């Protein structure tokens, strides 16, 4: 082996030694980081609590929304069978649609005793999983029949008042006020499958009851 070849081999060996030293130092650095870190126990407990599964066919979803949906389905079984509430789960939120007649008298915004009973079941389910800190938006919707009373000059005031009553009741049941929001849409957002009027502009009377509703949007 020539002198030049020996010199080149030594240079290669020096490079490998430097590289191995660098790798060793990096491993030691990350080992120190891991050893000195403190896990967030509350976050870890929350993650474990959220592992209840919702099985849809062969697909398994393990999410906080799936967990609260399962609880709501359970406590509102009778109401769902009677068509008083519909509960849907999307990738972003739970959408609960309540028939207004089950919550309020016609033209009024005060919760009926039956309405308080229904919303109590919702609040109990939410409070039972309060560590998830769910946000809840409450929407009021009316049909297209105008209202004109001293308290409710239009459907706007009525829809907002109805949503606000649900918010106040949830707060009275111990739910966090800063996680709640009330909105009123009057008659501006009829259900896609229940338009206010037909193609000739005539009222579809049978759709009025469907559009008089309260919607709760629960998201995480």
PLY file of the C-alpha trace (Angstrom):
ply
format ascii 1.0
element vertex 220
property float x
property float y
property float z
element edge 219
property int vertex1
property int vertex2
end_header
0.00 0.00 0.00
1.44 3.36 -1.00
1.88 6.28 1.36
-0.96 8.16 -0.30
-3.35 5.24 0.14
-2.41 4.95 3.82
-3.02 8.68 4.31
-6.45 8.51 2.62
-7.48 5.53 4.77
-6.51 7.42 7.93
-8.59 10.43 6.83
-11.63 8.18 6.27
-11.19 6.68 9.72
-11.01 10.12 11.33
-14.29 11.08 9.58
-16.05 7.99 10.90
-14.85 8.62 14.42
-16.11 12.22 14.29
-19.47 11.07 12.93
-19.88 8.39 15.61
-19.03 10.94 18.33
-21.71 13.28 17.00
-24.35 10.52 16.97
-23.43 9.55 20.53
-23.77 13.14 21.72
-27.18 13.50 20.04
-28.44 10.30 21.67
-27.23 11.52 25.06
-28.94 14.89 24.51
-32.34 13.35 23.71
-31.99 10.89 26.59
-31.53 13.83 28.97
-34.59 15.59 27.49
-36.79 12.53 27.95
-35.54 11.88 31.46
-36.13 15.48 32.57
-39.57 15.90 30.97
-42.76 15.80 33.09
-45.86 14.29 31.39
-49.14 16.19 31.56
-51.08 13.79 33.78
-54.41 15.57 33.24
-54.02 15.34 29.46
-53.04 11.69 29.72
-56.07 10.91 31.90
-58.31 12.76 29.46
-56.95 10.75 26.55
-57.59 7.50 28.41
-61.13 8.55 29.25
-61.77 9.24 25.58
-61.07 5.71 24.44
-64.66 4.51 24.50
-65.41 3.22 21.04
-68.24 3.94 18.69
-68.62 1.08 16.25
-70.16 1.87 12.88
-70.09 -1.24 10.70
-66.46 -2.33 10.69
-65.12 1.15 11.41
-64.16 2.03 14.98
-63.93 5.66 16.07
-62.42 6.57 19.43
-63.15 10.23 20.02
-64.63 12.46 22.74
-67.53 13.30 20.42
-68.29 9.61 19.93
-68.33 9.17 23.68
-70.77 11.99 24.39
-72.94 10.87 21.44
-73.20 7.40 22.96
-74.27 8.91 26.29
-76.84 11.21 24.67
-78.28 8.36 22.61
-78.68 6.37 25.82
-80.32 9.00 28.03
-82.61 10.28 25.24
-83.73 6.91 23.90
-87.44 7.58 24.53
-87.31 11.09 23.10
-85.54 9.83 19.96
-88.13 7.09 19.49
-90.93 9.67 19.82
-89.30 11.92 17.21
-88.73 14.75 19.69
-84.98 14.91 19.07
-82.57 13.79 16.40
-78.87 13.30 17.19
-76.26 13.27 14.42
-72.48 12.88 14.67
-70.14 14.44 12.12
-66.37 14.64 12.08
-66.51 18.08 13.69
-69.56 18.16 15.96
-72.72 16.60 17.34
-75.91 18.15 16.00
-79.00 17.77 18.21
-82.27 18.94 16.65
-85.23 19.38 19.00
-88.86 19.82 18.04
-89.91 23.18 19.51
-93.27 21.80 20.65
-91.46 19.54 23.10
-89.71 22.51 24.72
-92.05 25.54 24.51
-95.67 26.54 24.22
-96.70 28.03 20.88
-95.43 31.62 20.58
-93.56 31.41 23.89
-89.94 31.07 24.98
-90.20 29.68 28.52
-89.17 26.06 28.80
-92.02 23.68 29.58
-91.49 21.19 32.43
-91.10 18.51 29.76
-88.52 20.71 28.03
-86.60 21.20 31.24
-86.58 17.44 31.70
-85.10 16.91 28.23
-82.44 19.61 28.59
-81.56 18.25 32.05
-80.64 14.94 30.45
-78.39 16.80 28.03
-76.73 18.80 30.80
-76.19 15.67 32.91
-74.42 13.99 29.98
-72.26 17.07 29.36
-71.43 17.57 33.03
-70.53 13.90 33.33
-67.78 14.47 30.76
-66.89 18.03 31.76
-63.14 17.33 31.50
-63.56 17.44 27.72
-64.63 21.10 27.98
-67.21 20.84 25.19
-68.46 24.00 23.54
-72.21 24.20 22.87
-73.88 26.55 20.38
-77.67 26.81 20.72
-79.67 27.95 17.70
-83.30 29.05 17.59
-85.28 28.57 14.36
-88.91 29.41 13.55
-91.33 28.80 10.71
-92.23 31.58 8.27
-95.44 32.64 10.00
-94.85 36.20 11.30
-95.26 36.94 14.98
-96.02 40.41 16.34
-96.47 40.62 20.10
-95.30 43.11 22.71
-92.47 40.78 23.77
-91.69 39.34 20.34
-92.16 41.93 17.57
-90.80 39.43 15.05
-89.50 35.90 14.68
-86.00 37.19 15.31
-86.75 38.05 18.94
-88.59 34.77 19.43
-85.79 32.61 18.04
-83.13 34.38 20.09
-85.21 34.21 23.28
-85.78 30.48 22.88
-82.08 29.80 22.38
-81.22 32.04 25.34
-83.61 30.14 27.61
-81.74 26.92 26.87
-78.43 28.64 27.60
-79.69 29.98 30.93
-81.08 26.61 31.92
-77.80 24.85 31.12
-75.97 27.42 33.26
-78.43 26.79 36.10
-77.55 23.10 35.84
-73.88 23.87 36.40
-72.57 24.01 32.84
-69.79 26.52 32.16
-71.32 29.75 30.83
-68.25 30.67 28.77
-68.71 27.46 26.76
-72.22 28.39 25.63
-73.55 30.62 22.85
-77.12 31.52 21.82
-78.10 32.48 18.27
-81.41 33.23 16.59
-82.08 32.66 12.89
-85.84 33.32 12.73
-87.21 31.73 9.55
-84.06 32.24 7.45
-82.73 28.67 7.59
-85.47 26.11 6.87
-84.44 22.48 6.77
-83.14 21.40 3.35
-85.93 18.82 3.07
-88.63 21.13 4.44
-88.80 24.42 2.49
-91.24 27.07 3.62
-92.85 27.38 0.20
-93.26 25.35 -2.96
-92.12 26.30 -6.46
-95.16 28.53 -6.84
-94.47 30.47 -3.64
-97.30 28.82 -1.73
-96.75 27.96 1.94
-96.16 24.29 2.69
-98.10 24.12 5.93
-96.93 20.63 6.91
-93.31 21.86 6.97
-93.93 24.54 9.59
-93.62 22.19 12.56
-90.38 20.74 11.18
-88.77 24.16 10.94
-89.79 25.25 14.43
-86.77 23.80 16.16
-83.86 24.26 18.54
-80.44 23.03 17.41
-77.57 22.25 19.77
-74.12 22.00 18.21
-71.61 20.32 20.50
-67.97 20.44 19.52
-64.64 19.72 21.15
0 1
1 2
2 3
3 4
4 5
5 6
6 7
7 8
8 9
9 10
10 11
11 12
12 13
13 14
14 15
15 16
16 17
17 18
18 19
19 20
20 21
21 22
22 23
23 24
24 25
25 26
26 27
27 28
28 29
29 30
30 31
31 32
32 33
33 34
34 35
35 36
36 37
37 38
38 39
39 40
40 41
41 42
42 43
43 44
44 45
45 46
46 47
47 48
48 49
49 50
50 51
51 52
52 53
53 54
54 55
55 56
56 57
57 58
58 59
59 60
60 61
61 62
62 63
63 64
64 65
65 66
66 67
67 68
68 69
69 70
70 71
71 72
72 73
73 74
74 75
75 76
76 77
77 78
78 79
79 80
80 81
81 82
82 83
83 84
84 85
85 86
86 87
87 88
88 89
89 90
90 91
91 92
92 93
93 94
94 95
95 96
96 97
97 98
98 99
99 100
100 101
101 102
102 103
103 104
104 105
105 106
106 107
107 108
108 109
109 110
110 111
111 112
112 113
113 114
114 115
115 116
116 117
117 118
118 119
119 120
120 121
121 122
122 123
123 124
124 125
125 126
126 127
127 128
128 129
129 130
130 131
131 132
132 133
133 134
134 135
135 136
136 137
137 138
138 139
139 140
140 141
141 142
142 143
143 144
144 145
145 146
146 147
147 148
148 149
149 150
150 151
151 152
152 153
153 154
154 155
155 156
156 157
157 158
158 159
159 160
160 161
161 162
162 163
163 164
164 165
165 166
166 167
167 168
168 169
169 170
170 171
171 172
172 173
173 174
174 175
175 176
176 177
177 178
178 179
179 180
180 181
181 182
182 183
183 184
184 185
185 186
186 187
187 188
188 189
189 190
190 191
191 192
192 193
193 194
194 195
195 196
196 197
197 198
198 199
199 200
200 201
201 202
202 203
203 204
204 205
205 206
206 207
207 208
208 209
209 210
210 211
211 212
212 213
213 214
214 215
215 216
216 217
217 218
218 219
